[in-house]
Amino acid sequence: MLPEIKRIQASQKQLNTHLQDVIPIEYAADRETGWFNYRRFIDFMLQKNGLLEIVDDVNTTNPVVVAVTFDGGKISRFFSHVTGGFKQVDPRCRNPNTGALLFSVSGNENVQSHVHCFPLKVAFAKDTKDLYRIEFEDFFAFLKAYEIEKGGRIKFGFPQDMSSIWKTTGRGGTAKVKTFPCYCCTVTSNTLITPQPKENCFRGNRCRQPKCYHRPMLDTATMDAWKDCLEELVLEFPFLQTMGNIIARSKILLTTIDEWRDDNNPYDIDFRPSNEAEARAFKELLRDELQLRGLETGGTVREKRALLKTALGAQEQFKLLTKLVASTDPASAFITIEAAIPCILHAGNRLGEKIFMMLLLEAWRCCINNAQKKELIEVVEHFVNTGAFGTAQSRAQWKLPVDKEGNVDMVTFSAWRARKIFNMLSDLADRLFRQANNTHRIEDWQRMLASYMQVLSIAFQHEDFSDEDIEEFQDAVDVWFYQYVELLGLEGKYLHYITLITTLLIIFSLSYSLTNQVYLTMHTY
């Protein structure tokens, strides 16, 4: 016999009362945000997994690592949520019931299982930068204070998708909007696929591709140094504080690229007069420009040129540093760059979508009439519905999106669908290019796809990375990235960040558990 509804309700009330004493839960007045007591929650979680004793031990030298992640998802068409919480990833975690290790060599639990994720705060709202500032700022402040209180014996890492990282670091954004789209380096939207001098590469002799795309990763110290440098420049050249008005009135040019320098241009700082009239006019120009900036106007032409050239260099440096400092929004910088870990699961899925889309677009451009486009759509839909999402006996119903003008529209997939698509992408590429009689591209595409599959096989391994694993992983990334850029010449947010993956893995204890985000699984189904 089932118990009466009243007994169930009474038991439920008793359970809720008990749990409220263990870990209190609070709600906003509008009931659109709810959260557990931060301190009671983290202490309870660490204690049950045998980690609190390690954190409280002043002799602990290897800090306990806890992942903190955020993600959003739609509940219905017009209703969304953003959830933040903890995930246990430390190899010293123990089973609360048996006391046995969970994740280490002798453990028997999958560190990527969602059962080790503990949602702490939920806000029913759209995932925006303002939401993090309004609803989660106190949570970030607590985490920072807790690390300090425990003397650095606990370290919080933040594995998230790129959108959340942009919001929580206050840096980066889409390349179409932001001058500095990357949250962890100084690449600009115009130099995403610009090769770098190989002699300056941090990989040294391990940078083996014909072109180097590596960039040094930023850290908090570097960004603080930018601010200090700005202050020093203003102290040395006070005119920089009113530089906007000066630039509007200034005529002199400073060309930093040798090939563009023109010593025949009378307004170039390196101008070489060919007669007395030109020399006199240039001398007056130097005087006026120095006077405009409040600098000393006396001395020889050589001295004036040198002083003005230094001032112009300071102007350029000031403009760059101002942009770099402004690229970080202090109101949204809740976590340090070093603590933000891009999610490899998201990266793999989004890159799969990107490559699938580029394949479709290239095949689409090979179509010279509507009949060929219609045939291409049928081939792609049949391939996906009978191979990736269904079978010949049980076809799926996926449709290739087409816009109002009859062109291929943006394609997006859920996580599990993206993985299935990519596993068959090599066969689809072969089919599409042979159908379009574009066989000279098949070999290049197949080579690039094979290299990317090698990257994924290493990225998704279920063991921590050794030092050599990291270097071999970056080698694989370098091979694939070079082939991709040579083949398509296009970049994206995940395409760029994966070239920095070596530095990210070294910073975060070489742990594969931190470079994957389990909340992705929770929001997919």
Long-range contacts (C-beta under 8 A, 24 or more apart in sequence): 32-123, 32-124, 32-125, 33-121, 33-122, 33-123, 33-124, 33-125, 33-135, 34-121, 34-122, 35-120, 35-121, 35-122, 35-139, 36-120, 36-121, 38-120, 38-139, 38-142, 39-142, 39-146, 41-86, 41-118, 41-120, 42-66, 42-86, 42-146, 45-86, 45-88, 45-118, 46-154, 48-96, 49-88, 49-90, 49-93, 49-94, 49-96, 49-102, 50-92, 50-93, 50-94, 50-99, 51-90, 51-92, 51-93, 54-92, 54-153, 55-150, 55-153, 55-154, 56-150, 56-153, 57-153, 58-151, 58-153, 60-153, 63-152, 63-153, 63-154, 63-155, 64-90, 64-92, 64-153, 64-154, 64-155, 65-89, 65-90, 65-154, 65-155, 65-157, 65-508, 65-509, 65-511, 65-514, 66-90, 66-154, 66-155, 66-156, 66-157, 67-156, 67-157, 67-158, 67-159, 67-513, 67-514, 68-143, 68-156, 68-157, 68-158, 69-158, 69-159, 69-160, 69-164, 69-517, 69-518, 69-519, 70-132, 70-136, 70-158, 70-160, 70-164, 70-168, 70-519, 71-160, 71-161, 71-164, 71-517, 71-519, 71-520, 71-522, 71-523, 72-126, 72-127, 72-523, 73-523, 75-124, 79-124, 80-124, 80-125, 80-126, 80-127, 81-122, 81-123, 81-124, 81-125, 82-122, 82-123, 82-125, 82-127, 82-131, 82-132, 82-135, 83-119, 83-121, 83-122, 83-123, 83-519, 84-119, 84-120, 84-121, 84-122, 84-136, 84-139, 85-117, 85-118, 85-119, 85-120, 85-121, 85-519, 86-117, 86-118, 86-120, 87-116, 87-117, 87-118, 87-159, 87-518, 87-519, 88-116, 88-118, 89-116, 89-157, 89-511, 89-513, 89-514, 103-513, 110-462, 111-513, 112-462, 112-513, 112-516, 112-518, 112-521, 113-518, 114-518, 114-521, 114-522, 116-518, 117-518, 117-519, 117-522, 127-163, 127-164, 127-167, 128-167, 129-166, 129-167, 129-329, 129-332, 132-167, 132-168, 132-332, 132-334, 133-331, 133-332, 136-334, 137-334, 140-168, 140-334, 140-335, 156-339, 157-339, 157-341, 157-508, 157-514, 158-335, 158-339, 158-340, 158-341, 159-341, 159-342, 159-343, 159-514, 159-515, 159-516, 159-517, 160-340, 160-341, 160-342, 160-343, 160-517, 161-342, 161-343, 161-346, 161-517, 161-520, 162-342, 162-346, 162-493, 162-494, 162-497, 165-340, 165-342, 167-332, 168-332, 168-334, 168-335, 168-340, 169-328, 169-332, 169-333, 169-334, 169-335, 169-336, 169-337, 169-340, 170-328, 170-329, 170-330, 170-331, 170-332, 170-333, 170-334, 171-327, 171-328, 171-329, 171-333, 171-337, 172-327, 172-493, 174-493, 175-491, 175-492, 175-493, 178-327, 179-323, 179-327, 180-323, 180-324, 180-327, 181-493, 181-496, 182-215, 182-493, 182-496, 182-497, 183-337, 183-340, 184-217, 184-218, 184-337, 184-340, 184-497, 184-500, 184-504, 185-215, 185-216, 185-217, 185-218, 185-500, 186-215, 186-218, 186-324, 187-215, 187-496, 192-491, 192-496, 193-485, 193-489, 193-490, 193-491, 202-503, 203-474, 203-502, 206-471, 206-474, 206-475, 207-478, 208-475, 208-478, 209-478, 209-479, 209-482, 210-482, 211-482, 211-485, 213-478, 213-481, 213-482, 213-485, 213-499, 214-499, 214-500, 215-499, 215-500, 217-337, 217-500, 217-503, 217-504, 218-337, 219-336, 219-337, 219-338, 220-336, 220-337, 220-338, 223-324, 223-325, 223-328, 223-337, 226-321, 226-324, 226-325, 227-325, 229-317, 229-321, 230-318, 230-321, 230-322, 230-325, 233-314, 233-317, 233-318, 233-321, 234-318, 236-314, 237-293, 237-311, 237-314, 237-318, 238-294, 239-292, 239-293, 239-294, 239-295, 239-311, 240-314, 240-315, 240-318, 243-315, 243-318, 243-319, 246-292, 246-293, 247-315, 249-292, 250-289, 250-292, 251-285, 251-289, 252-285, 252-286, 252-289, 252-308, 252-312, 254-309, 254-312, 254-313, 254-315, 254-316, 256-316, 269-305, 269-308, 269-309, 269-312, 338-507, 341-504, 341-508, 341-514, 341-515, 342-494, 342-497, 342-504, 342-515, 343-515, 343-516, 343-517, 343-520, 344-459, 344-460, 344-515, 344-516, 345-415, 345-460, 345-516, 345-517, 345-520, 345-521, 346-494, 346-517, 346-520, 347-459, 347-494, 347-497, 347-498, 348-418, 348-419, 348-422, 348-456, 348-459, 348-460, 349-413, 349-415, 349-418, 349-419, 349-520, 350-418, 350-492, 350-493, 350-494, 351-452, 351-492, 351-494, 351-495, 351-498, 352-413, 352-418, 352-419, 352-421, 352-422, 352-425, 353-411, 353-412, 353-413, 353-418, 354-492, 354-494, 354-495, 355-422, 355-425, 355-449, 355-452, 356-411, 356-421, 356-422, 356-425, 357-410, 357-411, 358-488, 358-490, 359-425, 359-428, 359-429, 359-432, 359-445, 360-400, 360-408, 360-411, 361-408, 362-441, 363-432, 363-433, 363-436, 363-438, 364-407, 364-408, 366-436, 366-437, 366-438, 367-436, 370-406, 372-436, 373-406, 375-435, 376-432, 376-435, 376-436, 377-402, 379-431, 379-432, 379-435, 380-428, 380-432, 383-424, 383-427, 383-428, 383-431, 384-421, 387-424, 387-427, 388-417, 388-420, 388-421, 388-423, 388-424, 389-417, 389-420, 414-524, 415-520, 415-521, 415-524, 416-524, 422-456, 425-449, 426-450, 444-483, 444-487, 445-487, 447-483, 448-480, 448-483, 448-484, 448-487, 451-476, 451-479, 451-480, 451-483, 452-480, 452-484, 454-479, 454-480, 455-480, 455-498, 459-501, 459-515, 460-516, 461-512, 462-512, 463-512, 464-509, 464-510, 464-511, 464-512, 464-513, 465-505, 465-510, 465-511, 465-512, 466-510, 467-510, 469-510, 470-502, 470-505, 470-506, 470-510, 471-502, 473-501, 473-502, 473-505, 474-501, 474-502, 477-501
